[in-house]
Amino acid sequence: MLERIIAWSLSHRYTVLAGAAVVCLVGYVAVSRLVIDAFPDTTPVQVQINTVASGMVAEEVERQITFPVELAMGGMPGLEEIRSASMFGLSVVIVTFRDGTNIYFARQLINERLGTVAVPPGTERPEMGPVSTGLGEVFHYLLVPRGMSLTDVKTLQEWTLKPALKSVKGTAEVNAWGGLNKQYQVRVDPARLRKYDLSFDQVVQAVPINNFNVGGGSIARSGDSVLVYGVGRTIDIDQIGRIVIDSREGAPIRIRDVGEVVIGHEIRKGAVTYGGEGEVVLGLGFMLMGENSYDVTTRLRERFESLRQTLPEGVEARVVYDRTQLVDRVIATVRQNLLEGAFLVVVILYVMLGNLRAGLVAATAIPLSMMFGFIGMWQAGIAASLLSLGAIDFGIVVDSSVVVIESILERIGHHPGASGAARLKVVLEATNAVKKPACFGQLIIMIVYIPILTLEGVEGKMFRPMALTVIFILIGSLILSLTVVPVLSSFFLPRRMDSHDVLLVRWARALYRPLLRGCLAARVPVTLVAAAILGFTLYKAVGLGTEFVPKLSEGDIVLGIIRAPGTSLEESCRMNTRIENILLDEFPAEVAHVWSRTGTPEVATDAGAIEATDMFIALRPREKWVRARTQAALVEAMSKTVEGIPGQIIWFTQPIEQRINEMVSGVRADIAVKVFGDDLDELVRKANDVAATIRQVPGAADVAVEQVAGQPILRIAVRQDEIARYGISAQAVLDVVESVGGKAVGEIVEGQVRFPIVVRLANDVRGSPEALGDIPVRGPGGESVPLQRIADIRSISGPKFVTREWSKRRVVVQCNVRGRDVGGFVADAQGRIAKDVDLPEGRFRLEWGGQFENMQRAQKRLAIVVPLALLLIVALLYVTYRNVADTLLLFVSVPFACVGGIWALAFREMPLSISAAVGFITLSGVSVLNGMVLASALRERLAKGSARDVALEETTAAALRTIIMTALVASLGFIPMAVSEGTGAEVQRPLATVVIGGVITSTLYTLFVLPALYRLVLGVQPAPLPGRER
């Protein structure tokens, strides 16, 4: 079959070239339509359900809202996980589905289930969050007050910027964080209520019945239909103040008589500070799931720039996070690595082949194969990103073409001046001579990528696109080596070639022959030494650390801060401003912007307590840095600067990393220890014990326990017997309690903008439990009863928030790892916890999550699939040669290739990660190719009757140029990735390191150990005939 393909290509040369042109054209179209992103989106199919429960404490939210919602979600098809967080005034339930579930189908199922959930009266219905992912937060902007109040700035955001930006194509949500939500407040004074003998609930009832419009239908008049419209809605503070509550002896008692009407703001759920200057309003643009992040971010930025020109005086708008900048940096890293790798490959081809035309013909496989890859990516929906393009080695791409070109050059050198049909025959024979190693070598490399395609979860979403891209490119390379390369060779290679090798190759052969003879003579010692090296390397490999994937440097940093429970929002903002000034003063050359977001945004896409802060640190270009060369070193310096500030726990992460960690595992750090149980106080104690143990493990950094307890609460409990004595309803008492925060009683409409009216207590009363106790509650007989007589008022401490997973309470201990591998750290930590922490079985349960969980899952899957792939390689080798000896000798090159990869990792002090594992998988395919070239040529010589020792020496020496050339192009193509320090290069570096080191030892095995092994094998068995062509 392969012979027929090659013969047809040379018989229809112009058709082949036209086909190549079509591939280029379609590839160009594919490139223009590819989605471009920095990293693959590893977020699972996930829906967030938010329920606002104004005024409810965490335990009440858990009982009345979170648990019913969780219960309703059970049993849905494809359901994989339910976790939740209940906090003051908010319930967040996150439902995760199996990968591949249609997000809109999942949302439809949830919407149907939510219809069956009963929530307490007065509580808003549960709502689903935006249709976005962990990478959906693509655009941040700030509105900085320059004379305008925070209330007016927030109004501008909500009613001007948000609607305009939300209309941008591909936008899922435009959220807001910080600022003050405008509110018309009736602040009631209890002393005045007592003066007029009024109750609080009379005030509450007076506002809504005096603030509404109605329609009266229509009437007929003189043949016309006249609409009837009744207007009673208040429009300003003065009209609200004139609303009548009651009248005494003909004198009205108005709202303004029992309190004051002011413009205030809602209870604050979050705040944002910026640049050490104080509070601002943060806007966040979310991309719709499945959209092109680069295009959506560009459209958002363009719309924002046009809106900025129309903003009123007194506010400054600026962009502080733009995903396109990260994408541009990452793609620049990939582009530079690919171009430098391609250049090195072309130079090696020219130097080794000694002919510019031959080098260029072989190099045409690079752009044409890339076009095959782009077409496959386009059809498979794979985004062009760091990982999908990061594993492409042009040396591997041109390997099969190099083998073909080398054979053609040798044949042309032996048939000088051949032209026309004779030249085509020479090219045909030369290509047929190496069709097996050219074809099956590429097939083997493709086979070894099968294990990557079986990865699941986060690791699957990260590395499957890369494996598919490489397979698409290798398919193109294989097709080109058997079709386009022979055709181009027939056209462009010179008719006469110097039969002598280039000087460099002649020197290499002269040096190699005596070494080869020595290895053949000392074949037993060579074999024993090789086996000893292999055994020692396996021992060394056991000592290598492990981690999931290297930490990507995104170019920005997030400083996470947790303060003591009960810390006020104002205090958090003050401390944030202080830290912002410290960072800007200490790192002026590194920090471009710094802003802090505390608490929860308007739409709870990132719900947090007011004691929790995420401080975003936008960095300047790395070439301008002074205090550090790498992001890791900069984080270390920043940590030393801020860790001395008392009263807080800090940790460092990155924007995308934090968001992905939180959405995948519900934590914001690399490692999470989840402590499950029922009693919250016991859980907190056990979690603190676990944290104390982890802090003793070398490498532990940023250890923090969820601050779930210690929330100060003023508890006002109704005395049922007392309200029964006075005939007062519990509702009347609870209305007073609700008025501490504000009880909504209507709306004010200003043009198209609507603002709530609330009744609340005066500020001097709200801050005093004694004053609250004196508030009168009116009985049915008109008598006024002080609140303290019918309710118990006392201060207690309760949970700040409650987190659950599968309806089981949990407390999370999170930490990052610095200075050592994750796998070794977790092993040490697990041993110490098992020894030092008492966790009675049945009452408590530990689970390890975060990146470690992903690493374990990937290791288990690869432990099954990689051996299967290696068996496929053995099977393919046997099908190729029909000989057990050849099959086993060639397969032994795989472990010898791994020797170099392991020592390269050890030399560069890199742990064994999934990225490195992908390098070993790639290496196992590359290492076999050179051995196949040697084995095919050796069997051909033996079949022609050559003596054993002569055939071994001559075949190996003749194949030296091909072996060295393919090894050089495969390894040098990865050098730019191995040494790059650009954005995102951290993931590529282990992969490239493994391949470079492995190619070196694989080549040494092929040149020295493999001939010695063949000499041993051929000495005890007759040389078999070559396998038939399949």
N, C-alpha and C positions, 0 to 999 in steps of 0.2 A: 504493500500500500504506500509506504513512504517513497519507494522508488518511482511509483507512478505519479505521485504528487510532484516530485522533483522534476521528472521528465516532462510532465505537462507544463510546468512553469517555464522551463527553458524553451519549450515549443511555442508558447504563447507569451512571449516576453512583454510585448506592449500591453497586452491585457492585464498582466500582473502589475505593471507600472500604473496603468489606469486605476486598478483596484486600490493601489497604495495612495493614489491621489484622492480617491473617494474617501478612504479612511481619514486622510488629513482634513478633508472638508467637513466630514461628519464630526470628527474630533474637535475641530474649531467651534462648531455649533454647540457641542457638549460642554466645552470649557466656558463658553459665554453663558450657559444656563446652569452651571454648577452652583450649589449653595456653598458659600464661603463662611467658615467659622473658625474660631481659635481652637476649640476642643470639641470632641463629640459630646452630645448631651446624654449624660448617663442617668438622668432622673427617671425613676420608674413611672408607670402610668398611675397618676395620683390625683385625687380630688380632695380639696380642703373644704370643710363645712364649718362656717363661722356663725355663732349665735351671740348677739349682744344682749346681755342681761344687766342692765344698768343698776348699779348699787348692790348686786348680790356678791357675797363673799365666796371664796373658792370652793369650800365644801358644799355650800348650797348650790352653786353652779354645777358641781359634779353630780349631786344627787338628782336635781330637778331637770337638768338639761343634758349634760354629757352622757350619763348612763342611758337615758331613753334613746338618744341618737345612736349610740353604739349598738344598743339592742336592736334597733330597726335595721342596721346595716348588715347584720349577720346573714350568712347563707346566700349571698349574691354570687352569681357565676364569675369565676376568675378572681375571687377575693383572696388576697395574700396576707394583708396585715391591716389592723385597725389600731391606731394609737391616738391619744388625746392629751390635751392640756386644759385644765380648768383653773381660771384665775379670776381676780376681782373683775366682775362685769363682763366676762367673756368666756365662751366655750369654743375650743378649736378641736375638731375631730378630723384626722387625716386618714383617708381610706386608700389603700394601695392595691392595685390590681395586677394580675399576671401580665408580663410583657407581651405585647401584641394586641392587647385589648383596645378596641376603639375608644378613644377618650369620650366621644359624644355618646356612645352607647353606655359607657360607665356613668356618665352624668345623668343620662335618662333614668337608669336604674335607681340611682341615688335620689333623684327628684321624686320618683314614685314612692320610695320608702319614706322620704321626709314628710310626705303628705299624711302619713299615719302617726307622726310624732306629736304628742300633746305637750305643749310648753306652758309654763305658768301664765296666768292672766297678766297683761301689760308687758310681756316679753316679746321682742321681735321674733318673727319666724326665722328658723335656720336658713342661711343662704350659702350657696357654693361660691368658692373663691374664683378668681379669673382662670381662664383656660390658658395656663402658662406652665412653664417648667422651672427647674432650678437655674437654668441659664437664661431665663426669660427676662431678668432684670437688666436691661441693656442700656438704660439712659437715666442719669441723675442730673438734676439741676437745682440750683438754690435761688431763692428769692430773699435778698438781704435788705432789711429795712434801712432806708436812708432818710428818715424823717417820718415815714408812714408807720402806723401802729401795727403790731403783730396781728391784731384782729382784722384790719383792713387788708394786710398782705395775704392772710389765709382766705379771706373772701375773694380776693383777686385770683388766687390759685384755683379755688373750687368752682367759681362761676365764670371765669374768663379763660384761663390757660387750660384747665382740665378738659372742658368740652371741645376746645379747638384741637388739642393734641390727641384726644381719644378718637377723633375722626380720621386720623392718619391710618392708611391701609396697613393691616398686619398688627395693629396695636390691640392688646387684650385688656389693658387697664392702665390708667394713669392715677397713681396713688399719691397721697400727700402725707407728710410726716411733720409734726410740730405745728407751731402757730396756735392761734386762739380762735375757736369756732364762735362766731357772734351769736349772742343770745339776749333776748329781752327778759329781764329778771324783775319780778315783783318780790322785793325783800321785805318780809313781814317782821314787824317788831312785836314780840309777845306782850310787852308792857302796854302798847296801844290797844292790842286785842282785849286785854283785861279792862282797859279804860272804857271801851265801848261795849264791853260784855259780848264779844264776838268770839267764835272759835275758828281755828285754822281751816277746817273743812268748809266753812262758809266762804272764805276767800277763794279756796280752790274751786268751788262751784260757781262763783260769780263771774270769773273770767270767761270760760267757754260759752256761757249762755248770753254773753254780751259781745261776742266777737265772731260773727259768721255772716255770710251772705246767703240768700236763698233765691230760687227761681219760682215765679208765680205763674208759669205757663204763658198764655196769650189771651188777649181779648179782642173782639171785633169792634172797630170804631170807624164809621163812615166808609165802610168797604175795605178798610185796612186791618191787617193783623198786627196788633201792638203787643210786643213782649213785655212781660211784667218781671221786674228784677228788684229784689229787696236788698239793700245795702246796710249792713250793721257791723262790718269788720273794722276794727281799729287799725290805724296806719302809723301811729307814732307813740312816743312815750307819754305825751300829754293826754291823748285819748284813752290810753290804758289807765292812767291815773284817775280819770274821771268816771270809770266804771263804778256803778253803785252796788254796794254789798247788801245794805239794809237801810231802813229809814226809821228814825225815832221822832215822833211828834211832828211829822212832816219835813224833818231835816234829813237829807240823805247822808249816809256814811259811805264814803268812796274809798277806792283802793289807796289813794294817796294819803288818806287819813290814818291808815293802819301800817303804813310802810312807805318805801320809796320805790320808784320804777327807774331802773337804770339799764344801760347797755353793758352787759358783762360777757362772760364766755362759759362754755360748757366745762364740766370736770375734765381735766386734761389726762389723756391716756399716754401721751408721748411728747417729746421735745427734741429739737435739733439745735446744736450750736456749731459755729463755724469760725475757724481761723483765730480763735481766741478773742473774737469780737462780740460774742453773745449769741442770743437766739435768732434763728432764721427759720424759713419754711423750706422743706426739702420736697421736691417732686420726683417721682420714680415712674419711668416708662417701662411697661411690661410688654414683651413680644408674644403674640399669639403662637401657640404650639404648632410646630411644623413650618413656620415662616423662616425666611432668610434673615438672620440677625443683622447682617451687614446692611442689607437694603432697608430693613425697618428702622434701624438706628440712624441711618443716613436721612431717611424721610423725617424722622422725629427731630433730628437736629436742624434740618432745613426749615421745618415748620416753626420750631422754637425761635430760630433766628429772625424769622419774619414777624413773629409775635413780639419779640423783644423791642422791635422798633416802635410798637404801638403802646407800650406800657406807660402809665402815668409817672409823673415825677414822685420822688420819695421812695422808690424801690429799685434795686439793682438785681438783674438776672444774670446768672452765669452757669455754664455747664461745668460739672466737676467729674463726671464719669461718662465715658463714651465708649461703648464696646468696640467700635470700629478701630479705635487706637490699638487696643489689644490684638484684634484680628490682624491689623497691618503689621504689628511687630512680630507676631508669630509667623505669618506668611512670609515676611522678609527673612526670618531665620530659615524657614524651609527652602525658600527660593535660593538663598545664598549657599546653603549646603548642597542642594541639587546641582547648581551651576558649577560650583567648585569641584564637586565629585565628577561631573560630566567632563570638565576640562582635564582633570587628572587622568581619567580613563582614556580620553583621546590622545593625550601625550604618551601614555604607556603604549597604546596601540602603535603609534608612529615609531617610537623608539625601538620596540621589540620587533615589529614587522619590517622596519627599514624602508617602508614605502608609504608615502602620504596618501596615495589613492586607496590603498588597501585599508589604511587606518580610517579614512573617511567612509568607505563602504561599510566597514564594521560598525562605525559610529552612527550610521543612519538608523540602526536598530533602536537607538535611544529615543529620538523624537517620535518615530512611528509606533514604537511600543507604548510610549506615553499616551499617544492618541487612542490606542486600544483601551488603555486604562481609563482615560477620561470618558470614553463612550460607555464602558461598563459601569463606572461610578454614576454617570448620568441616569442610566437605565435602572440601576439598583437604588437610586435615591441616597447615595453616599455624599456627604459634604466634604469639600476640600478643606482639610484641617491639618493640624500638627501631626496627629496620629495616623490619619489615612494616607498622608503623603510622606510621613517621616521615616518609614522603613524602606523606602525605595533606594536600592543600590544599583547604579547604572552598570557597575561591574558585573553583577549577576545577570542584568538584562542583556548584556552583550556577550556573555560567556558562550552560548551556543553559536552565535555568529562568528566569534573569534575562532572557534574550533573549525568551522566551515571555511573561513577565509584562510586559515593556516594550511589546511589541506589543499585548497585551490592553488595557493601560491607555490606550494611544493610541487604540484603536478605541472603547473605552467613552467616552473624552472627546469623540469625534465623534458618538456616538449616545447622548446623555444620556437617562436614564429608561427605557431598553430593559429589558424584563422577560420572563420566560417563554421562549417559543420564540425570540423576537427576541433576547433576551440570549444564549441558547445559540448562535444563529447568529453573533452578533458575536464570541463567544469562539472559535467554530470557524474563522471567517475569519481572525481575528488569529493563531491558532496555525498555520494552514496557510500564512500569509504568511511565517513564519520557520522552517518545518519543516526546510528544507535546512541553514541554518547551525546550527540547534539539533542536528540529527541528525548531519550529516556532520562538524561540528566536534568532537563527542565521539568519533566513530569515528576521526578522525585522531589525536586524543590517545591513543586505545587502540592504534592501529597503531604509534605511535612507541615503545611499550613492548615491542614484539616483540623488538628487539635484546637487551633485558635478559634475556628468557626464554631466549636462546640461550647465555648465559654458562655457563661450565663451572667445575669445581673450586671453590676457596674463594669466588671472586667470584660464581659462580652461586648457591651456597648462601646467600650474604649478600643478594643483590639480587633473585633470582627471587621469593621470598615477597613482597617489596615490590611488584614489578611486577604479580603476580597479584592482590594486594589492591587496588591502584589500579584495575586492569581490572574487578574485581568491582564496585567502588564506582561506576565510570563507567558500567557497564552499568545499574546501578540508577538512576543519575542520568538517563541517556538515557530509560529507560522512564518514569520519574516525570515528566520534562518534557513528555512527549507524552500522559500519561494523568492522573496525580493533580493536577498543577499546573493544567491547564485546568479540571478538575472543581472543585477548591477555589476557583479564581478565579470560577467561575460561582456559587458559593455565597456567598463571603465578600467579594468586592470590592464597593465601593459602586456604586449604580446611576448616580450622577452623579459625574463627575470634572471637576475644573477643567482645561480644555484647555490652560491655561498651565503651563509647567514651573515647578519650584521656583526660588527666587531664585538659588540657587547655579548651577543649570544655565543660567539666562538670562544671568547674568554670564559664564559660560564661553563661551556661544555668541556673545555680543557681542564678547568678546575674540578669539574664534577666527576669525570671519568675515573680518576684514581680513587676518589672517595667511594664511588659506586663499587669498584672492584674490591676495595677493602671491606665494604659491608657484605658483599656476596661471599667473600672468603670467611668472614667472621659472622656468618649468618646466625649461628646459635647465640653467641654473646649479644649481638644486636637485638635479637628477639627478646632475650631475657632482660636486657636493660630497658627496652621499650615497655615490657610488661611491668617492670618495677616502677618506672615513671608513672604509668597508668594507675597502679595501685596506690602510690603515694599521693597522686593527685586526687583520687577518690577520697582518701583520708582528709586531705586539705579541704575538699568541697564540703565535708560535714561541718567544718568550722566556720564556713561562710555564714554571715547573718542573712536574715530574710526581711523583706518588706513588700508591701503591695505594689505600689509604683513610686518612683521618685517624686518628690514634691515639686510641682511646677512653679516657677517664678512667674507670677502673672504681671509683675510690674507695679502692683499696688499691695498694700498691707492693711489688714484689719486687726486692731487691738481690741480684744474683748475684755470687758470690765464687769465684775459683779461686786456690788456693795452690800452692806448689812441690811437685812430685812427691815422695812419701815423707813428707809432713807427717802426723804421727800424728793419730788421731781426737781424742785428748785435747787436743792443741795447737789443732786446729780449734775445739773447743768453748771453749777459753780465749779465743781471739781473737774468736769470735762473741759471747761474753758481754761482752767489752770494747766491741765496736761497738754492741751493744744498749744498754749504759749510756750511750754517747756520744749516740746518737740520742734516747733518752728525756730526757737532760739538755738537749740543744740544741733539741729540738722538742717541749716538753711540751704546747703548745696544738694541735699537729697530729697527734701519734702517740698512738693509744689503746693498742695492743698491738704488741709486736714479738717474733717467735720465729724461730729458725733451724733448718733441717733439713739435716743433712749426711749424705752417703753414700746408702744405699739402704734402703727400707722392707722390711718382712717379705715382702710380695708385691711383686715388682720392677716396680710400675707406673710408677716414675719412677727408674730405676736411675742411680746416679751414683757417682763415686769419693769416697773419704773426704776428698780435698782440695777437693772442690766443695761449696759451700754455697748454699742458697737462703734468704735472709732475708726473711720476710714482715712487712710493715709495714702494720698496719691503722690507717687514718686516722680522725680524728674528723670530725664534720660540717664542711663547708667554711666555714660562717659563723663558726666558732670559731677559724679559723686566724689567726695573727699574722704569721708569717714570709713568707707568700706568698698570692696570690689564686687562682692556678691550680695544677693538679697539676704541669704542666711546670716552673713556677717553683720549686715545692717540691723537685722532683727535682734541679734545678740546685743549690739550696742544700744539699741532702743530699750531693750528689756532692762539693762543695767541702769538706764537713765530713769525709768518710771517705776521700777519695782520697789523703790524705797518710800513711795507715797503711802501713808498708812490708810487702813480702813477699806481695802479693796483687794480683790483677787483678779489677776490679769492673765491673759494668754494671747498668743499671736496666731493669726491665720491669714487667709486671703479671701477676697470677695467671692469668687466663684467656688473655691474650695469649701468655704464656710457654708455657702448656700446648698451645695451638693451634699455635703456631709449631713446637714440638718434635714434635708428632704429625704435622703435615703435612710438614715438611721435615727433621726431625731436629735442628734447631738452636733456640736460645732467643733469638735476636735478629732484628732486622728484615732484615738482609742477611747472607748466607752465601756465602763463596767456597770451593767444594769443590775441593781439589787431589787428583787421583787418580793413583795409581802403585802400584808393587809393593814397592819398597824403603822400609821405614818410616823409616829414618834420613834418606834423601834427601827423603822426603816432608816430614818435619819441617823440614828446612833450607829447602826451597822455600816451605813455608807461612810460615815466619818472614820470608822475603824479601817475600812478598806482604803480610804484616801491616805490615812496615816501610814499604812503599810506600803502603798505604792510610792509615796514620797521617799522611802528608804531605798528604792530600787535605782541603781545607776542608770542615768539617761532620762529619768522622769522630769518633765517640765510642764509648767502651767497646770498643775493638778488642782482640780476644783470640784466641789460637791454642789449639786443643785441646791440653791437656797430656798427650800420649799417651806420651811417653818420660820416662826418668829415674827409673823405679821401682827402688829398691834391692832386690836379691834375694840371698838366701843359697842358693847352688846346691849341692846334694848329689847328685853323680853316682856311680852304682854302677860299680865297676871289675869288669868281667865276668871278667877273668882271675883276679883275686884271690878272688872268691866261688867261682869254679870250683875253685881250689886248696883252699879250706877246706870245700867242699861245702855252702856256705850259699846259700839261695835269695834271689833279689832281693826276694821278698815280705817276708822277714824284715827286710831292710835298710829297705825302704820303709815298713814298719810303724813303725819307729823315727822316720822322717821325719814320718810322719803324726801321730805322738804329740806333735809340737811344738804343733800346733793342737788335737789331741784326736781319738782314734779311738773312734768309737761302738761300745759293746759290749753295750748292753742298755737297759732302761727301768726306772724306778721309778714305780709307780702309786699316787697319793694320792687316794683316792676316785675321782672321774671324771677327775682331772687326771693327765697323764703327763709325765714329765721324763726326758731321756736320761741314761744313765751313760756317761762317757767315760774312757778312760785317756790320761793326758798326762804329760809330764815336769814335774818340779818347776820353779817359777818361776826359781830361781837358775840352773838348767841351760838353760832355754829361751832366756835372753838372752845366752848365751856360746857362740860357735862352738867354742872349745876344749873346753868341758864337753861339748858335743854329740859331739865327736870321741872322747871317752873312754867313751861309752856302750858297754857290752858287747853283742855280738851272738853268740848261742849257736850253735855248730856242731853237726853231727849226732853227733859223738863226745863231746859234752858240753863241749868247750873253749869259752872265751869269747874273742871277737876284738873289739878296739876298732873302733868305726865308722870312724875315720879311716884304718884300715889297709885297709879294703875299699871306701872311697868317697872321692871328692875333694870337699872342702868349701871353697868360696871365695865371696867376695862379688862380685857383678856388678851391672850396671845393665841393666834391660830395659824393655819397653813397659808402661805402666800400663794402657792398654786399647787395643783395635784396633777401629776402626769400618770398616764396609764397606757398599757399595751395589752391588747386582747382582754380589755376590761380588768386587768390586774394592775394594782398600784405599783409604781416603781420610783426609785431615786437613782439618778445617774451620777457616777463619778467619772469625770472626763480628764484626759491628759494628752499632751503631745510628747513626742520622743525626740530628743536631740542628742547627737553624738554617738548613737549606736543604732543597730537594726531593730525593727519593730518586732520581728519574730522572737529574737532572743530576749528582748525586754519583756514581752508578754509571758514567755516561758518562766522567766525569773519571778515576775509578779504573781503568776498563778501559783507557783510553789510557795511563795511567802504568804499569800492570802490563805491558802489551804492550811498552812501551819499555824498562823498567828491569829486568824479571825474566826470566831466561833459562829457558825451559821447553821442552826439546827435544821435538819432535813424536814421538809414538810411545811415549815414556817417561812423559810427564806430560800431564794433561788438566785444564782448568779448567771448572767449571760455576758459574753464579751462581744462588743459590736464595733462599729466604725470601720476603719480601713482594715483592721485585723480580720474582721468577719469576712470581708471581700477576699482577702488573701487566702484564708482557709478554704473558702469555697472554690477558688480558682485552683489551688493546689490539689484538692481532692479530684476535681474534674480532669486536670492534666495528668494526674497519676494513673488514670484509667485510659485516657485517649492517646497519650504520647506513645506508650508501648504498642498500641494498635497501629499507629502510624509507622512506627519503626518496623513492625511486621509487614506492613504494606511495602515498605522500601525493600525488604528482603525478598518479598514475592516478586516485585518488579525486576529486581536484579536477576533473580532466577529465570524469569520469563525471558529476559534479555539474553542471558548467556547459556541457559540450560545446563549449568554446571555448578555443583555445590561448592567446590573450592573457590571459584571466582566469586560467587555470591558472598561467601563468608569473609574472604580476604578484603573485598571492597567494602563490606559493611563495617569491618573493624575500623575503617577510617572515621566513622562517626564518633566513637569514644575518644579516639586520638585527637579529633578536632575539638572535642569538649575540654581536653587537657589545656589547650591554649586559652580557651574562653575562661576557664576557672582561674588560671594564673593571672590572666589580664585583669579580672575583677579583683583578685586579691592584691595585685600590685597597685591598682588605683583606689583600693580601700572602698570598694562598692559592694553593697549587699546583694544577695540574689533576689531579684524582684521579678514581677511579671514581664517587665520590659526586657530584662536579661534573659528570661525564659524564652521569650520570642526570638531573641538572638540565637540561643542554642538551637531552637527549632529550625531557624533559617540555616544555621551552620550545618546541621545534619544533612541537609539537601545539597549544599554547596560542596561539602567535603567529598561526596561520592563522585562528583563529575570528573575531576582530574583522574581518579582511579579508573574510571570507565574508559577514558581516553587511552590510558596505558594498557589496560587489559585487552581492549579491542585490538590495538596494534600488535600486542604480544601474541595473541591467539592467531592473528593473520599470518605472522611470520612463522610460527610453529606449524601452521597448516601447510605452509609452502616448503616445509622440510628443513628449516634452519635448525642448527644445533642449539641445544638448550641454553648454554652459557652465552653463546654469541647472540642469540635472540634476546635474552634478557638485557645484556649490556647495550646492544644497538637500539633496541626498542626504547629503552628508558632514556638513553642519550638523545635519540631522535625526538622524543616527546618532551624534552626538557623545555624548549621554547614555549610550547603550548601550555605546559603545566605552570611555568613561572608566569606567563602572561595572564592566564585566567586567574591565578592567585593574586597577582598584583592588581588587576582591575577590580576584583571582588573586594580586596582589603582597602585599597586606596580610595575607592568610591565612598567608603564609610569614614575616612579620616576627618573630613569637615564636620561630620556629626559628632565624632568622638571628642573633638577639641572645642566645639562651638560653645560659647557662653551667652548666646542670644536668648531672647524670651522663649521659653518652652523647650530649650535644648536639653533640659534635665531628663526628659523621658527618652530622648534619642540616644543619649550618651551611653547607658549600659548596653543597649542593643548593639551599637556600633563597636563598643569595646570588646564584647564577646566575639563578634564576627571577625574583627581584625586579629585578635589573639588566636582564635580557632583556625583561621585560614593559614596562619604561620605554621602551627603544629601539624595541621592536615597536610600541608605541602611537604613538610619534612618527612612525614609518614609515607607519602606517595613516592618521594624521591629516594628514600633510604631504607625504610622498614619494609614497605611493600615488596620491592625486588628481593629482599632477603627472605621474606616469607614465601614468595613464589619459588625461590631457589630450594627452600625446604620442601615445599609441596611437590614441585616437579621432580624432585629427587626420589620420591617414593611412589609416584604414579605416572603412567604415561600421559602425554599431553592429549587431551580430548579434542575432538573436532569442534569448530565453532558452531554455535547454535544456529538453527535455520532461521531465516527472516520470517517474522510473523506478519 
